[in-house]
Amino acid sequence: MSSPSTETITLPVTGMHCAACQARVQRELEASPGVARAGVNLLLNSATVTFDPRQTSAERLVDRVRATGYGSEVPAAAEDPAAEDAERERLAREESTNLWRKAVVSLALGVVTMALSMPMLAVPDGIRRAGIPLATTFVVVWAGRHFYTRAWQSFRHHAADMNTLIAVGTGAAYVYSLIATFAPALFTSHGLAPAVYYEAVILIIALILLGNAIEARARRQTGTALRALTRLSPAGARVVRDGIEQEVPLGEVRPGDIVVIRPGERVPVDGLVLEGTSAADESMLTGESLPVAKSQGSQVIGGTLNGTGALRVRATAVGSAGVLSRIVRLMHEAQASRAPLQRQADRISGVFVPVVMSLAVVTFVAWYLLSPGAPLVHGFAAGIAVLIIACPCAMGLAIPTAMMVATGRGAELGILMKGGEALERAGRVDTVVLDKTGTVTEGKPVLTDVVSADGTVESSWLGAVASLEFASEHPLASAIVAGARSKGLAIAPVQQFHAVPGRGAHGVVAGSTVVVGNEGMLEQQQVDCGPLRETAARLAGEGKTVMYAAIDRRLAGLIAVTDPIRSSSPAAVHELKALGLEVFLVSGDNQPTALAVARRAGIEHVVAGVLPAGKVEEVRRLQAEGRMVAMIGDGINDAPALAAADLGIAMGSGADVAAEAGDFVLMRSDLGAAADAIRLARRTMGTMRQNLFWAFIYNVIGIPIAAGVLYPVVGILLSPVIASGAMALSSVSVVGNSLRLRRFS
């Protein structure tokens, strides 16, 4: 978050293809006056910068990026994430198209040049002597120009990146070939053959561009899920104004407007159903495949698909305030974040390019001194091959590609993650603490039992209790009020209402002091609960929450409320255990009630009768034992415990996703989604480690082969052209491995 004295902007950055490129842009931005922090994302081709507008501006920041040789521009003002994503997609498509064009033309010229170089082809020497250098020069100046300009900018800033390796390798081969062509006496006078590398220069540039183009296409595929979300909103809405139904652009819909949604149409905005019945397909947001029934009073979410019924809806949130926009923004933030594992790749890439250039020099010298024949030619080819094959593109893509695919796949399953750090913590969790109400249970309690202390008619005191609870926001209170109303009891005004968290409430109703709560609450009011204690124990043993009621300090009776356990909870708990996690249940309910719920759900460890602060203490107790703790709760009542845990997982719904406090937000109210979230995190961490391993091992194996270690044994010397193809393949393989996460289920 930016402070009042700072602003945060996300700039597009084009032309980055490796971790060193990313690091150089980030260093340049961080060194800019007035910049508090900067984060550059290679995969999204963007830089998020927090800066002091009194010291710098977006235009100056763009200039700093351009000074490094990469493209950037001030983004157009757009509050709608869909518009921001469309602009990002446009820039990525333009860059991809440009890469493909240059790669295809360069490959074609490479084939022509190879044909002209064949002695058996009847081509006049003049054409061969002039045409091949001209074709090579065209490719160097047009298709490969950005490699050289960015390498020069790196040199000016005392840095090195992928472009440095390519520019030095191909540039040296190009200059060497020109000298051999137009001044061969410099070689022949020393007894050396004037070899040329024109075809190699063209094909190296062509294959690198082709690899970049394929990589760019694959990188765009990693954002498929996010782009699908941004395209869910329709372009317009049918709004009733002055009694007339009219079609207006979506941006003109305002909160409070009455929106008409016909069967089969997408819901344009978040709202409340006023008329009609239908069922909405919310799978694209929640991962829940079954349609959700909608009727008067139901909430609908913009971007979901209306079923067979027509609805009239009052708009409650539009544009950037809507659930869909907030989900898209949350995904953008998560994908732009840097996982801690990325730091390992950054440390390696920070020294990688200088080390590779040193190895290339050592390779050339070794060949020059030790080669039995043609030492200059062999040394030159081996040095170039080392430079080309060692490009750190794969290392820079290893982490962000997996992160982006995982966040997209998670969103499709109704799992929102708030960044790479949360993802890594989720992968290391070994203990799960579950809140009871709304997590293991439905969170929709109903009144089941009303027992009077002296056998009097319940209506003599239940109405007063319901009146008191009407002023409370607790879910159990709403169950009591609904139960009283179903019995025809009236709700009276309450005075001096006071709620005691985790215990109950008291107030004055119709001149009488009314107290409702657990036994401890009533004992504080000097009320004896003994006459009903046995009945309360029996009901609690059935998994019901029991509350005592007193009128003017006289025990009136007890009320039992039950919150049915979710049908999916036992299977979800089994899944969590199958992942090797130890499961605990924490609840503000009494011990018998909590034990009954835990028994049905298959949970052995129970902590009952705790206030919200007690849940925090339990989380910290487990952490003190060396455990990595995930807290799963409703995201509002359990916010302190969610914040205290190593990983907070908030059970939520689309309508209140912005209020959720967890590191992960589950869009569907199903505990099984928590198991999916942890499983996805583990799979993603595994993919990240695989990517880093292959990116690293590729260079460990490839550089020595390029240097020629196999030549004395089997006579193999890697061609610079083959090295360029292998380099491109490494990046594509890393992206392809990350794309496998799209099949996670």
Secondary structure, DSSP 8 states (H G I E B T S, - for coil): ---TT-EEEEEEEES--SHHHHHHHHHHHHTSTTEEEEEEETTTTEEEEEE-TTT--HHHHHHHHHHTT-EE--------HHHHHHHHHHHHHHHHHHHHHHHHHHHHHHHHHHHHH-TTS---HHHHHHHHHHHHHHIIIIISHHHHHHHHHHHHTT---HHHHHHHHHHHHHHHHHHHHH-THHHHTTT------HHHHHHHHHHHHHHHHHHHHHHHHTTHHHHHHHT-S-SEEEEEETTEEEEEEGGG--TT-EEEE-TT-B--SEEEEEE--EEEE-HHHH---S-EEE-TT-EE-TT-EE-SS-EEEEEEE-GGGSHHHHHHHHHHHHHHS--TTHHHHHHHHHHHHHHHHHHHHHHHHHHHHH-SS-HHHHHHHHHHHHHHHT-THHHHHHHHHHHHHHHHHHHHTTEEE--HHHHHHHHH--EEEEEIIIIIB-S--EEEEEEESSS--THHHHHHHHHHHTT---HHHHHHHHHHHHTT-----EEEEEEETTTEEEEEETTEEEEEE-HHHHHHTT---HHHHHHHHHHHHTT-EEEEEEETTEEEEEEEEE--B-TTHHHHHHHHHHTT-EEEEE-SS-HHHHHHHHHHHT--EEE-S--HHHHHHHHHHHHHTT--EEEEE-SSTTHHHHHHSSEEEEE--GGGGGG--SSEEESSS-THHHHHHHHHHHHHHHHHHHHHHHHHHHHHHHHHHHHTTTHHHH-----HHHHHHHHHHHHHHHHHHHHGGGG--
